[in-house]
Amino acid sequence: MLNHLSTFGILTDSEVNQVKQYLTSRTIQKGEYLITEGKVCQEIAYVENGTLRSFYTKDNGEEVTYCITFAGNFTTAYSSYITGEKTPESIQALSHAELLILKKRDIETMAANSTNWVKLLKFLAEQQYVEMEKRIFSYQKESANERYLELVKNHPDYIQNIPLQYLASYLGITPRHLSRIRKELSL
C-alpha cells in the first residue's frame, strides 16, 4: 500500500511513512463482508491479496454486482464514507482477502495536517469518478462481449476465480448469456 501511495507522486516520503501508524490489518474469508447494507462506512480498505465484490440488493432480492476490486486497489462504500449515511451496498470477499484498513478519522487527521493529503484525496475522488463514468459509457456503448474481453484483458489471472453469477451480474447479463459468450470466444 505504501508503494501504491508513492506512485501518485503527491505525498512526501515522510507523509507516506506516517500512514504506517494508522494502518491495521484485517483478513476476511471468502463469503465474509467488509461492510453490509445499512451500516455507516468509516474506513477505506486497501486490498493486498484477494478479490472483493460490491453489490446492492434489489427489492425482489436479486443481488447486482456493480464493482469487483482486485489486489492492489482501494475499496470502500464511498457514498456512505463521504456522507456518513447508511450504505445501500455490501462489500463481500470472493476469495480469502488480506486488507490494510485506514479509518476515516485518521485520514481526516492526516488531511488536517497536510495539504498533500487533501490533494491526494481529491485525486483519488476524481479517479473514482472517471472509473464510474467509463463503466457507464461501457454499458451504453459496448456489447457484453466487448465488456467481457476487456475484463479478461485487464485481469486474466482473476477472471476464472469469480463465480459465474457475480461475473455475469457485473457485466450486466445473465449467467446463461455469459456462458454463451465464453463458448463463442473459446475462453
Accessible surface in RSA format (square Angstrom, percent):
REM  Atomic radii and reference values for relative SASA: ProtOr
REM  Chains: A
REM  Algorithm: Lee & Richards
REM  Probe-radius: 1.40
REM  Slices: 20
REM RES _ NUM      All-atoms   Total-Side   Main-Chain    Non-polar    All polar
REM                ABS   REL    ABS   REL    ABS   REL    ABS   REL    ABS   REL
RES MET A   1    25.55  13.2   1.70   1.1  23.85  56.8   1.70   1.4  23.85  31.6
RES LEU A   2    41.51  23.1  39.98  28.6   1.53   3.8  40.36  28.3   1.14   3.1
RES ASN A   3   124.51  85.9 121.41 117.3   3.10   7.5  29.56  71.2  94.95  91.8
RES HIS A   4    48.61  26.6  44.08  30.6   4.54  11.6  28.62  29.5  19.99  23.3
RES LEU A   5     2.99   1.7   2.84   2.0   0.15   0.4   2.84   2.0   0.15   0.4
RES SER A   6    53.12  44.9  37.36  49.9  15.76  36.3  29.05  61.9  24.06  33.7
RES THR A   7   105.23  74.8  67.35  68.3  37.87  90.3  70.77  95.1  34.46  52.1
RES PHE A   8    51.36  25.7  26.88  16.7  24.48  63.7  30.87  18.7  20.49  58.7
RES GLY A   9    67.86  83.7   0.00   N/A  67.86  83.7  34.32  94.2  33.55  75.1
RES ILE A  10    41.49  23.6  27.13  20.2  14.37  34.6  31.03  22.3  10.47  28.4
RES LEU A  11    16.05   8.9   0.37   0.3  15.68  39.4   0.71   0.5  15.35  41.3
RES THR A  12    70.13  49.9  61.10  61.9   9.02  21.5  67.78  91.0   2.35   3.5
RES ASP A  13   114.00  79.9 107.87 107.4   6.12  14.5  32.58  76.7  81.41  81.2
RES SER A  14    84.91  71.8  72.94  97.3  11.97  27.6  41.73  88.9  43.18  60.5
RES GLU A  15    26.06  15.0  25.37  19.2   0.69   1.6  13.81  26.7  12.25  10.0
RES VAL A  16     7.56   5.0   7.56   6.8   0.00   0.0   7.56   6.6   0.00   0.0
RES ASN A  17    75.70  52.2  69.35  67.0   6.34  15.3  18.92  45.5  56.78  54.9
RES GLN A  18    51.70  28.9  42.34  30.9   9.36  22.3  21.94  46.7  29.76  22.6
RES VAL A  19     0.00   0.0   0.00   0.0   0.00   0.0   0.00   0.0   0.00   0.0
RES LYS A  20   120.13  58.6 105.53  64.8  14.60  34.8  58.10  52.3  62.03  66.1
RES GLN A  21   127.43  71.3  85.81  62.7  41.62  99.1  40.81  86.9  86.61  65.7
RES TYR A  22    43.31  20.2  36.88  21.0   6.43  16.7  25.26  19.0  18.05  22.3
RES LEU A  23    37.09  20.7  17.43  12.5  19.66  49.4  17.43  12.2  19.66  52.9
RES THR A  24    73.97  52.6  68.54  69.5   5.43  12.9  68.75  92.3   5.22   7.9
RES SER A  25    94.56  79.9  64.11  85.6  30.45  70.1  38.52  82.0  56.04  78.5
RES ARG A  26    76.25  32.0  68.67  35.0   7.58  18.0  34.76  47.5  41.49  25.1
RES THR A  27    71.26  50.7  48.26  48.9  23.01  54.8  23.40  31.4  47.86  72.3
RES ILE A  28     9.26   5.3   9.26   6.9   0.00   0.0   9.26   6.7   0.00   0.0
RES GLN A  29    87.60  49.0  87.60  64.0   0.00   0.0  41.93  89.3  45.66  34.6
RES LYS A  30   144.01  70.3 123.31  75.7  20.70  49.3  69.52  62.6  74.48  79.3
RES GLY A  31    33.60  41.4   0.00   N/A  33.60  41.4  23.88  65.5   9.71  21.8
RES GLU A  32    82.42  47.3  78.11  59.1   4.32  10.3  34.21  66.2  48.22  39.4
RES TYR A  33    90.60  42.3  68.86  39.2  21.74  56.6  44.13  33.2  46.48  57.3
RES LEU A  34    22.20  12.4   5.41   3.9  16.79  42.2   5.97   4.2  16.22  43.7
RES ILE A  35    21.20  12.1  15.61  11.6   5.59  13.5  21.20  15.3   0.00   0.0
RES THR A  36    47.44  33.7  46.25  46.9   1.19   2.8  38.45  51.7   8.99  13.6
RES GLU A  37    95.89  55.1  78.24  59.2  17.65  42.0  21.40  41.4  74.49  60.8
RES GLY A  38    34.78  42.9   0.00   N/A  34.78  42.9  23.76  65.2  11.02  24.7
RES LYS A  39   122.74  59.9 118.84  72.9   3.91   9.3  66.32  59.7  56.42  60.1
RES VAL A  40    58.89  38.7  41.01  37.1  17.88  43.1  41.01  35.6  17.88  48.5
RES CYS A  41     4.42   3.3   3.53   3.9   0.89   2.1   0.83   2.1   3.60   3.9
RES GLN A  42    88.54  49.5  85.22  62.3   3.33   7.9  44.95  95.7  43.59  33.1
RES GLU A  43    23.43  13.5  22.03  16.7   1.40   3.3  12.15  23.5  11.28   9.2
RES ILE A  44    24.53  14.0  23.54  17.5   0.99   2.4  23.63  17.0   0.90   2.4
RES ALA A  45     0.40   0.4   0.01   0.0   0.39   0.9   0.01   0.0   0.39   1.0
RES TYR A  46    19.14   8.9  18.70  10.6   0.44   1.1   3.63   2.7  15.51  19.1
RES VAL A  47     0.00   0.0   0.00   0.0   0.00   0.0   0.00   0.0   0.00   0.0
RES GLU A  48    74.93  43.0  58.34  44.1  16.60  39.5  10.72  20.7  64.21  52.4
RES ASN A  49    76.16  52.5  75.33  72.8   0.83   2.0  17.42  41.9  58.74  56.8
RES GLY A  50    14.76  18.2   0.00   N/A  14.76  18.2   7.25  19.9   7.51  16.8
RES THR A  51     8.35   5.9   8.35   8.5   0.00   0.0   3.22   4.3   5.13   7.8
RES LEU A  52     0.52   0.3   0.40   0.3   0.13   0.3   0.50   0.3   0.03   0.1
RES ARG A  53     3.01   1.3   2.66   1.4   0.35   0.8   0.35   0.5   2.66   1.6
RES SER A  54     4.30   3.6   4.14   5.5   0.16   0.4   0.35   0.7   3.95   5.5
RES PHE A  55     7.06   3.5   7.00   4.3   0.06   0.2   7.00   4.2   0.06   0.2
RES TYR A  56    88.08  41.1  86.80  49.4   1.28   3.3  57.56  43.3  30.52  37.6
RES THR A  57    57.60  41.0  36.85  37.4  20.75  49.5  27.45  36.9  30.15  45.6
RES LYS A  58    93.96  45.8  83.71  51.4  10.25  24.4  45.35  40.8  48.61  51.8
RES ASP A  59   162.64 113.9 121.88 121.3  40.76  96.4  44.50 104.7 118.13 117.8
RES ASN A  60   118.15  81.5  74.76  72.2  43.39 104.5  47.37 114.0  70.77  68.4
RES GLY A  61    47.71  58.8   0.00   N/A  47.71  58.8  29.05  79.7  18.66  41.8
RES GLU A  62    86.92  49.9  76.62  58.0  10.29  24.5  37.36  72.3  49.56  40.5
RES GLU A  63    72.86  41.8  59.26  44.8  13.61  32.4  16.99  32.9  55.87  45.6
RES VAL A  64    26.30  17.3  26.30  23.8   0.00   0.0  26.30  22.9   0.00   0.0
RES THR A  65     1.08   0.8   0.26   0.3   0.82   2.0   0.00   0.0   1.08   1.6
RES TYR A  66    78.62  36.7  77.03  43.8   1.59   4.1  67.49  50.7  11.13  13.7
RES CYS A  67    44.99  34.0  43.69  48.7   1.30   3.1   6.12  15.5  38.87  41.9
RES ILE A  68    14.50   8.3   0.55   0.4  13.95  33.6   0.55   0.4  13.95  37.9
RES THR A  69    10.42   7.4   7.26   7.4   3.16   7.5   5.68   7.6   4.74   7.2
RES PHE A  70     8.76   4.4   8.30   5.1   0.46   1.2   8.30   5.0   0.46   1.3
RES ALA A  71    28.87  26.5  14.61  22.5  14.26  32.4  14.95  21.1  13.92  36.9
RES GLY A  72    26.61  32.8   0.00   N/A  26.61  32.8  20.35  55.8   6.26  14.0
RES ASN A  73    62.64  43.2  62.13  60.0   0.51   1.2  10.23  24.6  52.41  50.7
RES PHE A  74    42.97  21.5  28.82  17.9  14.15  36.8  28.87  17.5  14.10  40.4
RES THR A  75    10.61   7.5   3.61   3.7   6.99  16.7   7.07   9.5   3.53   5.3
RES THR A  76    25.69  18.3  11.59  11.7  14.10  33.6  12.59  16.9  13.10  19.8
RES ALA A  77     0.19   0.2   0.06   0.1   0.13   0.3   0.06   0.1   0.13   0.3
RES TYR A  78    73.72  34.4  72.60  41.3   1.12   2.9  59.21  44.5  14.51  17.9
RES SER A  79    73.81  62.4  69.35  92.6   4.46  10.3  31.59  67.3  42.22  59.2
RES SER A  80     2.49   2.1   0.03   0.0   2.47   5.7   1.85   3.9   0.64   0.9
RES TYR A  81    20.44   9.5  20.33  11.6   0.11   0.3  17.59  13.2   2.85   3.5
RES ILE A  82   102.32  58.2  79.47  59.2  22.85  55.1  83.19  59.9  19.13  51.9
RES THR A  83    81.03  57.6  47.30  48.0  33.72  80.4  52.72  70.8  28.31  42.8
RES GLY A  84    35.29  43.5   0.00   N/A  35.29  43.5  15.14  41.5  20.15  45.1
RES GLU A  85   116.99  67.2 112.29  85.0   4.70  11.2  38.51  74.5  78.48  64.1
RES LYS A  86   151.20  73.8 132.09  81.0  19.11  45.5  74.99  67.5  76.22  81.2
RES THR A  87     2.67   1.9   0.42   0.4   2.25   5.4   0.35   0.5   2.32   3.5
RES PRO A  88    88.71  64.7  81.32  74.1   7.39  26.9  86.21  71.2   2.50  15.5
RES GLU A  89    16.30   9.4  16.12  12.2   0.18   0.4   3.09   6.0  13.20  10.8
RES SER A  90     9.56   8.1   9.27  12.4   0.29   0.7   0.00   0.0   9.55  13.4
RES ILE A  91     0.49   0.3   0.49   0.4   0.00   0.0   0.49   0.4   0.00   0.0
RES GLN A  92    19.66  11.0  19.66  14.4   0.00   0.0   1.52   3.2  18.14  13.8
RES ALA A  93     1.20   1.1   0.00   0.0   1.20   2.7   0.00   0.0   1.20   3.2
RES LEU A  94     8.32   4.6   4.38   3.1   3.94   9.9   5.48   3.9   2.83   7.6
RES SER A  95    35.42  29.9  34.05  45.4   1.37   3.2  32.91  70.1   2.51   3.5
RES HIS A  96    83.86  45.8  75.09  52.2   8.77  22.4  63.81  65.8  20.05  23.3
RES ALA A  97     0.00   0.0   0.00   0.0   0.00   0.0   0.00   0.0   0.00   0.0
RES GLU A  98    64.66  37.1  64.66  48.9   0.00   0.0  11.75  22.7  52.92  43.2
RES LEU A  99     1.41   0.8   0.00   0.0   1.41   3.6   0.00   0.0   1.41   3.8
RES LEU A 100    23.43  13.0  23.10  16.5   0.33   0.8  23.10  16.2   0.33   0.9
RES ILE A 101     0.54   0.3   0.20   0.1   0.34   0.8   0.20   0.1   0.34   0.9
RES LEU A 102     6.41   3.6   6.41   4.6   0.00   0.0   6.41   4.5   0.00   0.0
RES LYS A 103    60.06  29.3  60.06  36.9   0.00   0.0  29.87  26.9  30.20  32.2
RES LYS A 104    36.12  17.6  35.89  22.0   0.24   0.6  18.66  16.8  17.46  18.6
RES ARG A 105   160.17  67.3 154.64  78.8   5.53  13.2  67.59  92.4  92.58  56.1
RES ASP A 106    21.96  15.4  21.96  21.9   0.00   0.0   0.00   0.0  21.96  21.9
RES ILE A 107     3.95   2.2   3.95   2.9   0.00   0.0   3.95   2.8   0.00   0.0
RES GLU A 108    92.04  52.8  86.14  65.2   5.90  14.0  40.80  78.9  51.24  41.8
RES THR A 109    60.02  42.7  54.49  55.2   5.53  13.2  34.91  46.9  25.10  38.0
RES MET A 110     0.39   0.2   0.00   0.0   0.39   0.9   0.09   0.1   0.30   0.4
RES ALA A 111    18.96  17.4  12.93  20.0   6.03  13.7  13.19  18.6   5.76  15.3
RES ALA A 112    89.30  82.1  45.19  69.7  44.11 100.3  57.93  81.6  31.37  83.1
RES ASN A 113   111.30  76.8  74.51  72.0  36.79  88.6  27.46  66.1  83.83  81.0
RES SER A 114    18.76  15.9   9.00  12.0   9.76  22.5  16.10  34.3   2.66   3.7
RES THR A 115   101.26  72.0  96.22  97.5   5.04  12.0  73.90  99.3  27.35  41.4
RES ASN A 116    31.62  21.8  31.29  30.2   0.33   0.8   0.51   1.2  31.11  30.1
RES TRP A 117     5.11   2.1   5.11   2.5   0.00   0.0   5.11   2.7   0.00   0.0
RES VAL A 118    79.27  52.2  77.76  70.4   1.51   3.6  78.35  68.1   0.92   2.5
RES LYS A 119   116.32  56.7 111.89  68.7   4.42  10.5  68.26  61.4  48.06  51.2
RES LEU A 120     0.16   0.1   0.16   0.1   0.00   0.0   0.16   0.1   0.00   0.0
RES LEU A 121    52.69  29.3  48.57  34.7   4.12  10.3  49.11  34.5   3.58   9.6
RES LYS A 122   129.25  63.1 120.89  74.2   8.35  19.9  94.11  84.7  35.13  37.4
RES PHE A 123    63.89  32.0  62.99  39.0   0.91   2.4  63.68  38.6   0.21   0.6
RES LEU A 124    42.02  23.4  41.47  29.7   0.55   1.4  41.57  29.2   0.45   1.2
RES ALA A 125    35.66  32.8  30.09  46.4   5.57  12.7  30.68  43.2   4.98  13.2
RES GLU A 126    74.44  42.7  70.65  53.4   3.79   9.0  38.81  75.1  35.63  29.1
RES GLN A 127    71.84  40.2  71.78  52.5   0.06   0.1  17.99  38.3  53.84  40.8
RES GLN A 128    94.43  52.8  90.45  66.1   3.97   9.5  19.00  40.4  75.42  57.2
RES TYR A 129   124.26  58.0 120.00  68.3   4.26  11.1  88.82  66.7  35.43  43.7
RES VAL A 130    59.93  39.4  59.75  54.1   0.19   0.5  59.75  51.9   0.19   0.5
RES GLU A 131    92.90  53.3  89.02  67.3   3.88   9.2  38.65  74.8  54.25  44.3
RES MET A 132   103.98  53.8  97.20  64.3   6.78  16.1  64.81  55.1  39.17  51.9
RES GLU A 133    60.66  34.8  60.06  45.4   0.60   1.4   8.58  16.6  52.08  42.5
RES LYS A 134   120.11  58.6 114.01  70.0   6.10  14.5  73.82  66.4  46.29  49.3
RES ARG A 135    51.87  21.8  46.48  23.7   5.39  12.8  40.13  54.8  11.74   7.1
RES ILE A 136    81.09  46.1  79.08  58.9   2.00   4.8  81.04  58.4   0.05   0.1
RES PHE A 137    98.22  49.1  98.13  60.8   0.09   0.2  98.22  59.6   0.00   0.0
RES SER A 138    20.91  17.7  18.28  24.4   2.63   6.1  16.53  35.2   4.38   6.1
RES TYR A 139    82.27  38.4  60.39  34.4  21.87  56.9  56.06  42.1  26.21  32.3
RES GLN A 140   136.17  76.1  97.25  71.1  38.92  92.7  38.79  82.6  97.38  73.9
RES LYS A 141   168.11  82.0 130.55  80.1  37.55  89.4  80.37  72.3  87.73  93.5
RES GLU A 142    68.09  39.1  58.77  44.5   9.32  22.2  15.86  30.7  52.23  42.6
RES SER A 143    57.71  48.8  44.32  59.2  13.39  30.8  50.55 107.6   7.16  10.0
RES ALA A 144    11.10  10.2   5.41   8.4   5.69  12.9   5.41   7.6   5.69  15.1
RES ASN A 145    44.96  31.0  44.96  43.5   0.00   0.0  12.61  30.3  32.36  31.3
RES GLU A 146    90.65  52.0  85.36  64.6   5.29  12.6  33.51  64.8  57.14  46.6
RES ARG A 147    25.96  10.9  21.07  10.7   4.89  11.6   7.94  10.8  18.03  10.9
RES TYR A 148     0.24   0.1   0.24   0.1   0.00   0.0   0.00   0.0   0.24   0.3
RES LEU A 149    77.15  43.0  73.65  52.7   3.50   8.8  73.86  51.9   3.28   8.8
RES GLU A 150    82.29  47.2  79.74  60.3   2.55   6.1  33.37  64.5  48.92  39.9
RES LEU A 151    14.09   7.8  11.45   8.2   2.64   6.6  13.66   9.6   0.43   1.2
RES VAL A 152    28.92  19.0  28.25  25.6   0.67   1.6  28.25  24.5   0.67   1.8
RES LYS A 153   153.85  75.1 126.72  77.8  27.12  64.6  89.36  80.4  64.49  68.7
RES ASN A 154    79.56  54.9  55.37  53.5  24.18  58.2  14.84  35.7  64.72  62.6
RES HIS A 155    48.23  26.4  46.36  32.2   1.87   4.8  25.57  26.4  22.67  26.4
RES PRO A 156    77.68  56.6  65.42  59.6  12.26  44.6  65.89  54.4  11.79  73.3
RES ASP A 157   118.99  83.4  98.54  98.1  20.46  48.4  29.16  68.6  89.83  89.6
RES TYR A 158    65.50  30.6  65.50  37.3   0.00   0.0  39.60  29.8  25.90  31.9
RES ILE A 159     5.22   3.0   5.22   3.9   0.00   0.0   5.22   3.8   0.00   0.0
RES GLN A 160   119.76  67.0  92.72  67.8  27.04  64.4  51.77 110.2  67.99  51.6
RES ASN A 161   101.85  70.2  82.41  79.6  19.43  46.8  26.22  63.1  75.63  73.1
RES ILE A 162     6.20   3.5   1.12   0.8   5.08  12.2   1.47   1.1   4.72  12.8
RES PRO A 163    38.64  28.2  26.63  24.3  12.01  43.7  38.36  31.7   0.29   1.8
RES LEU A 164    59.09  32.9  52.68  37.7   6.42  16.1  52.74  37.0   6.36  17.1
RES GLN A 165    94.89  53.1  89.53  65.4   5.36  12.8  39.50  84.1  55.39  42.0
RES TYR A 166    42.68  19.9  42.68  24.3   0.00   0.0  15.24  11.5  27.43  33.8
RES LEU A 167     0.00   0.0   0.00   0.0   0.00   0.0   0.00   0.0   0.00   0.0
RES ALA A 168     0.24   0.2   0.24   0.4   0.00   0.0   0.24   0.3   0.00   0.0
RES SER A 169    24.89  21.0  13.64  18.2  11.25  25.9  18.56  39.5   6.32   8.9
RES TYR A 170    36.03  16.8  36.03  20.5   0.00   0.0   5.66   4.3  30.37  37.4
RES LEU A 171     1.85   1.0   1.85   1.3   0.00   0.0   1.85   1.3   0.00   0.0
RES GLY A 172    50.01  61.7   0.00   N/A  50.01  61.7  21.30  58.5  28.71  64.3
RES ILE A 173    27.43  15.6   8.83   6.6  18.60  44.8  18.60  13.4   8.83  24.0
RES THR A 174    81.05  57.6  78.29  79.4   2.76   6.6  74.73 100.4   6.32   9.6
RES PRO A 175    57.37  41.8  57.12  52.1   0.25   0.9  57.37  47.4   0.00   0.0
RES ARG A 176   183.40  77.0 175.93  89.7   7.47  17.8  63.24  86.4 120.16  72.8
RES HIS A 177    59.73  32.6  59.73  41.5   0.00   0.0  32.79  33.8  26.94  31.4
RES LEU A 178     0.00   0.0   0.00   0.0   0.00   0.0   0.00   0.0   0.00   0.0
RES SER A 179    51.79  43.8  44.90  59.9   6.89  15.9  32.45  69.1  19.34  27.1
RES ARG A 180   117.31  49.3 115.16  58.7   2.15   5.1  57.64  78.8  59.67  36.2
RES ILE A 181     1.63   0.9   1.63   1.2   0.00   0.0   1.63   1.2   0.00   0.0
RES ARG A 182    48.52  20.4  47.11  24.0   1.40   3.3  18.86  25.8  29.66  18.0
RES LYS A 183   173.59  84.7 154.75  95.0  18.84  44.9 106.78  96.1  66.82  71.2
RES GLU A 184   122.13  70.1  86.62  65.5  35.52  84.6  46.89  90.7  75.24  61.4
RES LEU A 185    54.69  30.5  35.25  25.2  19.44  48.9  40.19  28.2  14.50  39.0
RES SER A 186    99.83  84.4  65.54  87.5  34.30  79.0  46.12  98.2  53.71  75.2
RES LEU A 187    94.99  52.9  50.43  36.1  44.55 112.0  74.43  52.3  20.55  55.3
END  Absolute sums over single chains surface
CHAIN  1 A    10553.9       8750.8       1803.0       5635.2       4918.6
END  Absolute sums over all chains
TOTAL         10553.9       8750.8       1803.0       5635.2       4918.6
